[in-house]
Amino acid sequence: MSEFRRFSGTASYLTNEALEAAVNCALALQRPLLVKGEPGTGKTLLAEAVASAMGLELIHWPVKSTTRAQDGLYIYDTVQRLYDARFGEGNVKDIRHYIKMGPLGRAFGSKKRLVLLIDEVDKADLEFPNDLLHELDRMRFVVMETGDEVVATERPVVLITSNNEKELPDAFLRRCVFHFIDFPDQELMKRIVRVHHPKIDDALVDQAVVAFYELRAVPRLRKRPSTSELIDWITVLMQSGTGRERLIRELPFLGVLLKKEQDVELLKAARGARR
């Protein structure tokens, strides 16, 4: 059992038993860990924490709407080769000079085990997850232009994040260990705040966290503030010397928490209705 529980968070990344169990299941099974949750719940930071706890290098692959699985393996830079051929620079006869490994390619080609973060997989098209899964299952690929085969000697620790923007294929889900990161409750949030602000006054933490959760509970907010925005807000409160009374009365520096004008107007209306 002691060998199984290899991850229990770090000094700067607080976890719970469910999250730790999910990470350790993925490690034991050597399968990708798919992590979902609303923005600001620490999905990306989880990969950094796993890498830090295990002493491994982290490769971060941010997915975009145009990303293809092939891009993660390698890119053949034909433009650079044509440029070199025209201006007489570089060894254009050796195609290998123009093969650039992507995040997957670097992970497979590494001689050491590392952590691969595939961030926001749901931003790509529907074919991307299945294509990606094929490569992750095989842990090898061939560079078509050269015939070279890249075979992983150490299976990377793979973490995949999703913001639930679109449904992922069932075949993809079956091969992953899944965990949904719930938004922290108030007590855990206070612990998170104290990690970032160890010298903060307890009364300020209590009042700021209460105000933050009351704000998140306002109906019809288009973008509820996240953990990182709370940390930033408390930083401003501390540096400005804002007292508890002003915090309750005014909810100052609102632009740190709310990023849409509709939400600001909605909050003003909600606070006005309570008076």
Summary of the structure (lengths in Angstrom):
residues: 275
radius of gyration: 23.1
end to end distance: 56.4
largest distance: 76.8
contacts: 777
relative contact order: 0.14
helix: 49%
strand: 14%
